Amino acid sequence: GEWTWETGMNRDQCEEFEYIRDYGLMVVYSNWSFLKNRLADNATYRNRELGWVAYIAGKRESRRLLGDHVLTENDLVNEVEYPDASFTTTWSIDLHYPDPKNTEHFPGGEFKSICVHGAVNPYAVPYRCLYSRNVENLFMAGRDISVSHIGLGTVRVMRTTGMMGEVVGMASSLCREHDALPRDIYLSHLDELKALMREGAGKQGLENNQLYNLGGNWPTYKKK
């Protein structure tokens, strides 16, 4: 289905995950049953069958780990600069909410969402968001890094999370070289990490086909 099909928006994404998963499955099968059996003009669906349904759907948000820095809305909106700037996030602050029209019919059990975009300029996220503050040898990359709920709205997309992996890989190589922990790279080897990041991990000659999402329907933000 479309990205707008989403369950559990007002639920605890960690403690109630099993409920969210089961409710999502019920939504899938209930809507399929409606199309086949109750839709007034159901000729298109009457003799069709549902071939496959993922038992666990794509998860937008779950547990995040705390690093030495937590990326917040303030960092993004005010473009706060940090000495350990690493990967760049370019997506808007993209937040999802229950669709009001769906709420009218299924209050508390919504399964359709809307998104609200807050425009931000490209922003370099601190390296300190990529390692754990209390598990000394643990790196993070992906939707589990040290960000707030609103901060996750921009860093969660695939190319951005891919860049996180590149930075973590570079930092890991320095950990091995210096017999160091992730935090030590920030404290004692940051210039070396910056040199690796400037060199990059990709092919410099490839065409840049990344389109920046300007967002802009969140009135507290201004396009720059």
C-alpha positions in Angstrom: 0.0 0.0 0.0 0.9 3.7 0.0 3.1 5.2 2.7 0.0 6.7 4.2 -1.1 3.3 5.6 0.4 3.5 9.1 -0.7 2.1 12.5 0.3 2.8 16.1 0.9 6.5 15.7 -0.4 7.3 19.2 1.0 4.1 20.7 4.3 3.4 22.5 6.5 2.2 19.7 8.6 0.0 22.0 6.3 -1.4 24.7 3.3 -1.8 22.4 5.0 -3.1 19.3 3.2 -6.4 19.3 -0.2 -4.7 19.5 0.8 -2.3 16.7 2.0 -5.3 14.5 -1.2 -7.2 15.1 -3.5 -4.2 14.5 -1.6 -3.5 11.3 -2.3 -7.1 10.1 -6.0 -6.7 11.0 -6.1 -3.5 9.0 -4.7 -5.2 5.9 -7.0 -8.2 6.0 -10.1 -6.1 7.0 -9.6 -3.7 4.1 -9.0 -6.6 1.7 -12.2 -8.2 2.9 -14.1 -4.9 2.4 -12.8 -4.6 -1.2 -13.9 -8.1 -2.1 -17.2 -8.3 -0.2 -18.6 -4.9 0.7 -17.4 -2.4 -1.9 -20.4 -1.5 -4.1 -18.5 -1.9 -7.3 -16.2 -4.8 -6.4 -15.9 -6.5 -9.8 -12.2 -5.6 -9.9 -11.5 -7.4 -6.6 -14.1 -10.1 -6.4 -12.0 -12.9 -7.9 -8.6 -11.7 -6.8 -6.5 -13.2 -4.0 -4.0 -11.6 -1.7 -0.6 -13.1 -2.6 1.6 -12.0 0.3 1.6 -9.8 3.4 4.7 -8.9 5.4 4.4 -10.2 9.0 6.4 -7.3 10.3 5.8 -4.0 8.3 8.5 -1.4 7.9 9.1 0.4 11.2 9.4 4.2 11.1 10.5 4.6 14.7 11.5 2.5 17.7 14.2 2.6 20.4 17.0 5.1 20.1 20.3 5.0 22.0 21.7 8.0 23.9 25.1 9.3 22.7 27.3 12.0 24.0 25.1 14.4 22.0 21.4 14.2 21.3 20.4 16.0 18.0 17.3 18.1 18.7 15.0 20.5 16.9 17.0 23.4 18.3 20.2 22.2 16.5 18.4 21.9 13.2 16.3 25.1 13.2 19.1 27.3 14.6 21.8 25.6 12.6 24.0 25.1 15.6 27.6 24.3 14.5 29.7 21.6 16.3 33.4 20.8 15.9 32.6 17.1 15.2 30.2 17.7 12.3 30.0 14.5 10.3 27.3 13.2 7.9 24.9 15.7 6.4 21.1 15.5 6.7 19.2 17.2 3.9 15.7 15.9 4.3 13.0 18.1 5.8 11.8 17.5 9.4 9.1 15.0 8.3 6.6 14.1 11.0 3.6 11.8 10.7 0.2 12.2 12.4 -3.1 10.4 12.1 -5.2 11.6 9.2 -8.1 13.7 10.7 -10.5 12.2 8.2 -9.5 8.7 9.4 -9.9 9.8 13.0 -13.5 10.7 12.3 -14.3 7.0 11.6 -11.7 5.2 13.7 -10.9 7.4 16.7 -7.9 6.0 18.6 -7.5 3.3 15.9 -6.3 5.3 12.9 -4.5 3.5 10.1 -4.0 6.4 7.7 -1.5 9.2 8.2 -0.5 12.6 7.0 2.9 14.1 7.0 4.0 17.6 8.0 7.3 19.0 6.7 9.5 21.5 8.4 12.0 23.1 6.0 15.6 23.0 7.1 18.9 23.7 5.4 21.4 20.9 4.9 22.9 20.2 8.4 26.0 18.4 9.5 25.2 16.1 12.4 27.7 15.7 15.3 29.8 12.5 15.3 28.9 12.2 19.0 25.4 11.1 17.9 26.9 7.9 16.5 28.2 6.2 19.6 26.7 5.2 22.9 27.4 7.2 26.0 27.2 4.3 28.4 28.2 1.2 26.3 31.8 2.2 25.6 32.5 0.1 22.5 29.1 0.6 20.7 28.6 2.5 17.5 25.1 3.3 16.1 24.0 4.0 12.5 20.4 4.2 11.3 17.2 5.1 13.1 18.6 4.1 16.4 21.1 7.0 16.7 21.1 9.7 19.4 18.4 12.0 18.2 15.1 13.3 19.6 11.7 12.4 18.0 11.7 15.5 16.0 15.4 15.2 15.1 14.6 11.7 13.7 12.2 13.3 11.3 15.1 14.5 9.1 17.9 11.9 9.6 15.8 8.7 9.1 15.9 8.5 5.3 18.1 5.9 3.5 20.9 8.0 1.9 21.4 9.8 5.2 21.6 6.6 7.2 24.0 5.3 4.6 26.3 8.2 5.2 26.1 7.4 9.0 27.4 4.0 8.1 30.3 5.5 6.2 31.3 7.7 9.1 31.0 4.8 11.6 33.2 2.7 9.3 35.9 5.4 9.2 35.8 5.9 12.9 36.0 2.1 13.5 39.1 2.0 11.4 40.7 4.6 13.6 39.6 2.7 16.7 41.4 -0.4 15.4 44.5 1.6 14.4 44.8 3.4 17.8 43.3 0.6 20.0 40.8 3.3 21.0 37.1 3.5 21.9 34.5 5.5 19.9 34.6 8.4 22.4 38.4 8.5 22.1 38.1 9.3 18.4 36.2 12.5 19.3 38.6 13.4 22.2 41.9 12.6 20.6 41.7 11.7 16.9 39.0 14.0 15.5 41.3 15.6 13.0 42.1 12.2 11.6 38.4 11.4 11.3 37.8 14.7 9.5 40.5 13.9 7.0 38.9 10.5 6.2 35.5 12.2 5.8 36.9 14.8 3.5 38.4 12.0 1.4 35.1 10.3 1.3 34.0 6.7 0.6 32.3 7.1 -2.7 33.2 7.7 -6.3 33.7 11.4 -6.8 32.8 11.4 -10.5 29.2 10.1 -10.0 26.4 12.5 -10.9 24.7 14.1 -7.9 21.0 13.2 -8.5 19.9 13.7 -4.9 16.9 16.0 -4.8 16.5 18.1 -1.6 13.1 18.1 0.0 12.4 21.7 0.8 9.3 20.9 2.9 7.7 24.1 4.2 4.2 23.4 5.4 5.2 23.7 9.1 4.6 27.4 9.8 7.2 27.7 12.6 10.0 27.1 10.0 11.2 29.4 7.3 12.9 28.5 4.0 16.3 30.1 3.7 
